[in-house]
Amino acid sequence: MRNILRTAKARAGSNGHVVSASSSGLEMLSEELFMKRLGLERKRTERSGRRFVLMVLDSSRLVRGLSKEEALGRIVAALAHSIRETDIKGWYAESVIGIIFTEIGTACGTEVARALLSKVTAALGRTLTIEAMNEISLSFHIYPEDWDNGGPGDRSRLYPDLMQKMEARRVSHALKRSTDVLGSTLALLLSSPLFLIIAAAIKLTSKGPVFFRQKRLGRHGKKFTFFKFRSMYAATDHTTHEQYVSSYIAGTVIAEGQPNHRPVYKMTNDPRITRIGKFLRRTSLDEVPQFFNVLRGDMSLVGPRPPIPYEFARHCLWHRRRLVAVKPGITGLWQVAGRSRVPFDEMVRMDLEYAKSWSLWMDIKILFRTPLAVLKSDGAY
């Protein structure tokens, strides 16, 4: 038992080596190495489609009641007899144990999680008192996750590496949010006369509301109401667009274009678009109401475009990463560098590159490049 306790305390080291609990036969990865393995398993699942279950056992409240060494020692010893050798064991955080259950087969992930919960709880119950059990927080997270259920906090457990990166850049993210609030407020004030003109033009040329509202997916798949000036006829059928999006994501769409011009991956002759709507889309004026979304915190000034639910349903696993790393935005790297001129996979790679290389300076450069991209109308339809 003493050996287990000493190795439990040794977790705090950042050398990335395996920590061995010799008397229990359980090898625990250090926090640094466990984060790397979790990221590797996510990428492996993106390629293979084989799911895994992450168990997070938080004993931070328990260790305040018992001695820290005794509490962690009992838990580690109990887990040694309730998991497989092939499962990945390590320290998720301070006093928090993480276990990745791989190769769970084709069974329902929720059912697997329930079975694991029963097994782990029974093992812990044989070594801990009821009072101690009540102080433990135990949760299971299935990857790929179900984006239709659960909140962002639930999903963040599967991305601790990204959460740590965000925490380390808390000041920068606070400045980004301040820029969003200031920029969107200023944009709405300056464009208020334009609102009246566009609203009148829409009402005079077609029946229906001034604003187009649509459900979109924000960060971690959180749904929100997305605002645009209406550029389509009211009560139009979106089946054609849904079919086009499916082909575009699958890479089977045939790009349109004119001689001596780059191809365009977009519906260029959409019958749903009104006469004034074509002008609004070409000039990107239909996007102006999205500053309300930025002000509300659903979006940012700069970031990936928020997908429509039926579009997101056709995403590959690696496509979804762009909705985990950063908040969606009005403009972004794709809008100023590619727009409708690049295939879907290339657009996603641009979004992921933005998320990976993000900085306030990068946002500023994209914001300054956006007006020129709008004036050129390259790829806007």
Secondary structure, 3 states (H helix, E strand, C coil): CHHHHHHHHHHHCCCCCEEEECCCCEEEECHHHHHHHHHHHHHHHHHHCCCEEEEEEECCCHHHHCCHHHHHHHHHHHHHCCCCCCCEEEEEECCEEEEEECCCCCCCHHHHHHHHHHHHHHHHHCCCCHHHHHCCEEEEEEECCCCCCCCHHHHHCCCHHHHHHHHHCHHHHHHHHHHHHHHHHHHHHHCHHHHHHHHHHHHHHCCCCCEEEEEEECHHHCEEEEEEECCECCCCCCHHHHHHHHHHHHCCCCCECCCCCCCECCCCCCCCECHHHHHHHHCCHHHCCHHHHHHHCCCEEECCCCCCHHHHCCCCHHHHHHHHHCCCEEECHHHHHCHHHCCHHHHHHHHHHHHHHCCHHHHHHHHHHHHHHHHHCCCCC
